[in-house]
Structure formats: structure tokens, C-alpha cells
Amino acid sequence: MPDTLLTHIKKLFTLLKLIYTSKNLSITDIVNETGFNRSQVYTLLEVLERLGLIKRERIRAVPPRTIITLTDKGSNFMKCIEQSIDINTLLLE
């Protein structure tokens, strides 16, 4: 069953909050922390990237990984949100 708009928004905020508080995360880290499947994570990250809130950096290692970080825009957005509302309360509603 597809997510409702509210559920989708909550998942986006969950990812943003995680990236904001943890700084550099891999896709695997995000999957493990959120419990979202890889497909959901890739879809949500694509939305956040198109909005200019995150960036992906490919690390050439063995095995290769992609690190997700907030852009300056994403960091400023989260600071504004943090000052305006309690994100944890928003996510629980």
C-alpha cells in the first residue's frame, strides 16, 4: 500500500533529522537506523536531493559507499525547523 502524503512527509523529516544529528551517513546506516527498506531510502533521498537539502558523495573504497550529508541549505532549514517546532512531536503525531 502506498504511503499517504503525511506518512511520506514524516519519513522525509525522519531522514533529515537523522542526517542532521549524525552528520555523515551511508545508505546502509540510514536503512539500519530508520528501518526503511533500501528502495524507500533511495526514493526519499532523491526527493531531498532535488530540493537541495542533501548531497551524496561517492567514496571510492572497498566496498564503495555513498555518504549522505546536508547541504548548507539543508542545515539552515533544519536549524529553522528546530527553532520553530519539536520535530519529535511532529513525527509522533
C-alpha positions as YAML, in Angstrom:
chain: A
units: angstrom
residues:
- id: 1
  name: MET
  ca: [0.00, 0.00, 0.00]
- id: 2
  name: PRO
  ca: [1.50, 3.39, -0.97]
- id: 3
  name: ASP
  ca: [2.33, 5.96, 1.68]
- id: 4
  name: THR
  ca: [-0.09, 8.75, 2.38]
- id: 5
  name: LEU
  ca: [1.27, 12.26, 1.91]
- id: 6
  name: LEU
  ca: [1.58, 12.72, 5.69]
- id: 7
  name: THR
  ca: [3.48, 9.44, 6.07]
- id: 8
  name: HIS
  ca: [5.80, 10.41, 3.21]
- id: 9
  name: ILE
  ca: [6.49, 13.81, 4.81]
- id: 10
  name: LYS
  ca: [7.18, 12.16, 8.18]
- id: 11
  name: LYS
  ca: [9.68, 9.83, 6.51]
- id: 12
  name: LEU
  ca: [11.39, 12.80, 4.84]
- id: 13
  name: PHE
  ca: [11.68, 14.57, 8.21]
- id: 14
  name: THR
  ca: [12.92, 11.36, 9.84]
- id: 15
  name: LEU
  ca: [15.73, 11.19, 7.28]
- id: 16
  name: LEU
  ca: [16.55, 14.89, 7.58]
- id: 17
  name: LYS
  ca: [16.67, 14.68, 11.37]
- id: 18
  name: LEU
  ca: [18.90, 11.61, 11.25]
- id: 19
  name: ILE
  ca: [21.31, 13.20, 8.77]
- id: 20
  name: TYR
  ca: [21.30, 16.47, 10.73]
- id: 21
  name: THR
  ca: [22.13, 14.80, 14.03]
- id: 22
  name: SER
  ca: [24.51, 12.15, 12.71]
- id: 23
  name: LYS
  ca: [26.28, 14.17, 10.02]
- id: 24
  name: ASN
  ca: [27.89, 11.69, 7.58]
- id: 25
  name: LEU
  ca: [25.85, 8.55, 6.97]
- id: 26
  name: SER
  ca: [25.93, 5.78, 4.40]
- id: 27
  name: ILE
  ca: [22.81, 4.36, 2.78]
- id: 28
  name: THR
  ca: [23.26, 1.23, 4.91]
- id: 29
  name: ASP
  ca: [23.46, 3.37, 8.08]
- id: 30
  name: ILE
  ca: [20.20, 5.08, 7.13]
- id: 31
  name: VAL
  ca: [18.45, 1.77, 6.40]
- id: 32
  name: ASN
  ca: [19.64, 0.34, 9.72]
- id: 33
  name: GLU
  ca: [18.69, 3.42, 11.76]
- id: 34
  name: THR
  ca: [15.26, 4.01, 10.22]
- id: 35
  name: GLY
  ca: [14.06, 0.52, 9.40]
- id: 36
  name: PHE
  ca: [13.00, 1.78, 5.96]
- id: 37
  name: ASN
  ca: [13.85, -0.52, 3.08]
- id: 38
  name: ARG
  ca: [16.59, 0.48, 0.62]
- id: 39
  name: SER
  ca: [14.08, 1.34, -2.09]
- id: 40
  name: GLN
  ca: [12.24, 3.75, 0.24]
- id: 41
  name: VAL
  ca: [15.53, 5.33, 1.33]
- id: 42
  name: TYR
  ca: [16.66, 5.89, -2.27]
- id: 43
  name: THR
  ca: [13.30, 7.45, -3.17]
- id: 44
  name: LEU
  ca: [13.31, 9.74, -0.13]
- id: 45
  name: LEU
  ca: [16.94, 10.77, -0.70]
- id: 46
  name: GLU
  ca: [16.13, 11.61, -4.31]
- id: 47
  name: VAL
  ca: [13.39, 14.00, -3.16]
- id: 48
  name: LEU
  ca: [15.68, 15.62, -0.58]
- id: 49
  name: GLU
  ca: [18.47, 15.94, -3.15]
- id: 50
  name: ARG
  ca: [16.16, 17.56, -5.71]
- id: 51
  name: LEU
  ca: [15.12, 20.06, -3.02]
- id: 52
  name: GLY
  ca: [18.80, 20.86, -2.48]
- id: 53
  name: LEU
  ca: [18.74, 19.74, 1.18]
- id: 54
  name: ILE
  ca: [21.23, 16.87, 0.94]
- id: 55
  name: LYS
  ca: [24.15, 15.81, -1.19]
- id: 56
  name: ARG
  ca: [25.61, 12.40, -1.94]
- id: 57
  name: GLU
  ca: [29.32, 11.80, -2.10]
- id: 58
  name: ARG
  ca: [30.65, 8.60, -3.62]
- id: 59
  name: ILE
  ca: [33.59, 7.22, -1.63]
- id: 60
  name: ARG
  ca: [35.98, 5.01, -3.55]
- id: 61
  name: ALA
  ca: [36.75, 2.32, -1.04]
- id: 62
  name: VAL
  ca: [36.35, -1.40, -0.81]
- id: 63
  name: PRO
  ca: [33.45, -1.76, -0.81]
- id: 64
  name: PRO
  ca: [32.47, 1.59, -2.35]
- id: 65
  name: ARG
  ca: [29.99, 3.66, -0.34]
- id: 66
  name: THR
  ca: [27.88, 6.75, -0.70]
- id: 67
  name: ILE
  ca: [27.96, 9.26, 2.14]
- id: 68
  name: ILE
  ca: [24.92, 11.47, 2.69]
- id: 69
  name: THR
  ca: [25.34, 14.94, 4.19]
- id: 70
  name: LEU
  ca: [23.21, 18.04, 4.49]
- id: 71
  name: THR
  ca: [23.92, 20.95, 2.20]
- id: 72
  name: ASP
  ca: [24.16, 24.43, 3.71]
- id: 73
  name: LYS
  ca: [20.54, 24.90, 2.64]
- id: 74
  name: GLY
  ca: [19.57, 21.67, 4.42]
- id: 75
  name: SER
  ca: [21.44, 22.62, 7.56]
- id: 76
  name: ASN
  ca: [19.84, 26.07, 7.65]
- id: 77
  name: PHE
  ca: [16.42, 24.51, 7.03]
- id: 78
  name: MET
  ca: [16.86, 22.11, 9.95]
- id: 79
  name: LYS
  ca: [18.03, 24.91, 12.25]
- id: 80
  name: CYS
  ca: [14.89, 26.89, 11.38]
- id: 81
  name: ILE
  ca: [12.68, 23.86, 11.93]
- id: 82
  name: GLU
  ca: [14.43, 23.06, 15.22]
- id: 83
  name: GLN
  ca: [13.75, 26.59, 16.49]
- id: 84
  name: SER
  ca: [10.12, 26.53, 15.37]
- id: 85
  name: ILE
  ca: [8.80, 23.09, 16.34]
- id: 86
  name: ASP
  ca: [9.75, 19.96, 18.20]
- id: 87
  name: ILE
  ca: [10.48, 17.54, 15.36]
- id: 88
  name: ASN
  ca: [10.00, 14.51, 17.62]
- id: 89
  name: THR
  ca: [6.46, 15.66, 18.42]
- id: 90
  name: LEU
  ca: [5.76, 16.20, 14.73]
- id: 91
  name: LEU
  ca: [6.95, 12.69, 13.91]
- id: 92
  name: LEU
  ca: [4.77, 11.10, 16.61]
- id: 93
  name: GLU
  ca: [1.51, 12.77, 15.58]
...
